[in-house]
Every structure is written in structure tokens, then in C-alpha cells.
């Protein structure tokens, strides 16, 4: 389990913003209701712990400079 800062992936950030799945989900309003992430409880628990024990490089910059990135 990762504890501490996560390394940013430029390729991952770009592909997430231009992916067709994201376009369909955000632009056309096809979203799953909140709380449906527990279809796979093992993965959901892992993701929840990972998010709470690590932080991103960009959130660190926001804390230091108080600017929006």
C-alpha cells in the first residue's frame, strides 16, 4: 500500500481527459448514482484506503501556493 506522495503521470492525465468514456459520462450525463462503487468490495476498500493514505503532487502545490491548477 502506498503511503505518501503519488508520482504524477502526464500520459495518464492526458488520456483521462480525452477518452471517449469520459466524454460520454460527463457531457451526455450518463452517470452511475453515488454509492454504486461497492460492486467489487475488495477493490473499493483498497481504493478508499489508498486515497486516504496518499496525496497527489498537484494537491501539494495547491497547499503551497494557494493557486488553482
Helices and strands as residue ranges (DSSP letters): E 4-6, H 10-18, H 20-27, G 36-39, H 41-53, E 54-56, H 57-65
